[in-house]
Amino acid sequence: MRVAIYPGSFDPITYGHMDIIDRATNLFDKVIIAIAKNEAKNHLFTLEDRIKLAKNIYKDNSNVEVLGFPRQLTVDVAKENNACAIIRGLRAVSDFEYEFQLATMNRSLAPDVESIFLTPKESLIYVSSSLIKEICDLKGDVSKFVHPSVEQALKAKLGS
């Protein structure tokens, strides 16, 4: 079985993330959404909430698993889950330099785990969790950028 992990904070998960996940499920037998607990970031949603949202979205897809992980190297999470690849999304050229550095370091730490870069469809290339939170906080419509359950959670959290 070919397993890939898709790590990130997913605060919150967007249609851009979901597009990457759906593309990855066409390439791998199982895709694990690995949601990071990163104390350095000021998350809107708790780790448990982010896991719950992702699990709700993919509850009917047996090829997708969701897990949370503490402060830990992504390559170690990949190895623990027998993943042969780490999926990373690229939205713009500005993402490339950081992602290239990360992939090169990951290859140095775990040569048997490949980094795979996927781009979301053009209509989602500009979508980011940060923008979604800001739009929702300012009472804007985010329905075309996030799953309905995420929109509902955002509105409840932000009082929109």
N, C-alpha and C positions, 0 to 999 in steps of 0.2 A: 504494500500500500504506500503510495507516495503522499506524504504529508508536508504541508507548508504552514508556517505561522505568519500571521499578519499582525505585527505589534503596533501599539499606539496608545494614546490616551483616550481617544474616542469620547471627547467631552464637549458635545455629544457626538454620537455616530451620525453621519450625514449620508445623503444619497451618493455623494462622491465616494465615501468609504464603501458603501454597499455595491457600487459599480465595480470597484476594485475586487471586492470579495467575490462577486458573481463571476468576474473574468477569471479569477484564480481557481474557482471551482471547476472551470472548464479545463484547467491544466493539471489539477491535482485531485487525488481521491478524497482527501480531507483537507479543509482549511480551518485552522484554529485562529480565532480572533483572540489575540493575547493582549488583554487590557492592563496597562501598566499603572502601578501605584507609584506616582512620582511626587515625592514631598516637595520638590523644588518648584513644582507648578501649583498655581492656585486654581484648583478645579472647581467648577460650578457644581458638578455632581460627584457624589462619593463613588469610590470604586465599586461598591455593591450596587449602587444605582446604575452605573454605566454597564456593569455586567448584566443586570436585569433587563435593561433596555435592549441590548444586543441579543440576549437569549430570546426575548419576546419576538423580535423581528425574525429570527432564524429558527424558531421553534419547530417549523415544519420541514426544515432542510437537514436531513441526516448527514450531509457532507460538510456541515459547518458545526464547529464546536466553539464554545466561548469559555475562556478562563481568565482569571485575574492573576497577576503576579506581582510580588513585592519588588523592592529595589534589588534588581538582579540583572546580570548580563543577558541580553536577548539571545545570544548564542547558547547560553546555558539552558534557557527555556526551550530553545529549539531542540537541543540534544535530549533533554528530559522527556520530550514529546515525540522523539524519533522523527523529527522533521528534517527533510533534506534541503529545504529552502526557506528563506525569509522574504516575504513579499513586502515591497515598499511602493508607495504611490508617489508619482511625480506629477505635479501640476504645472510647474513653470521652470524655466531655466534657472531661476533663483533657488529652487529646491536641489538642483543637481549637485552643486559643489559639496553641500553638507552630506547628501545621500551617498555621493561617491566616496567621501572620507569615511563615512560609517561602514559602507560595504567593504572597503579596503581593510579597515581595522577588523571587522568581523571575519573576513577571510583569513587574516593573520591569526586570529584567535581560534577559529574553527574552519580549517581548509575544506572539510567535507560538507559544509553547509553553504549553499549558493545563495546569493542575493539576486532577487528577480524584481525588476522595476516594471510597473504597469502604470499606464496613464488612464484617467477617467475619460469618459466620452466628453466631447467638446462642450456640450451644454452644462457640464459640471466642473469644468477645469478651474473655475474661479471660486468654487465653494470651499470654505474652511469653517471649522468649528468656531473659531474666534469671531468671524463675521456673523455667523448664524446667531450666536449669543448676543452680539451687539444689536443686530436687527430686531431680535425678539424683545430685548430689553427696552428698545425704543418704540415698541408696539407695532413693528412691521410684520408683514406676512412672510413666514418662513415655510409655508406648506409645500412649496415646490422644491425645497431643499432637504427636507427631512421626513422620515416616516411619521404618520399621524401620531403614533404613541410617543415619539420623541417631541413632536410639537406640543402635545398635551403636557408632557413633563416639563418642558421649557417654560410654558405659560404658568404652570403651577409654581415652579421654582422662582420665576422672575416677577410673578404677579401681573402678567400681561393679560 
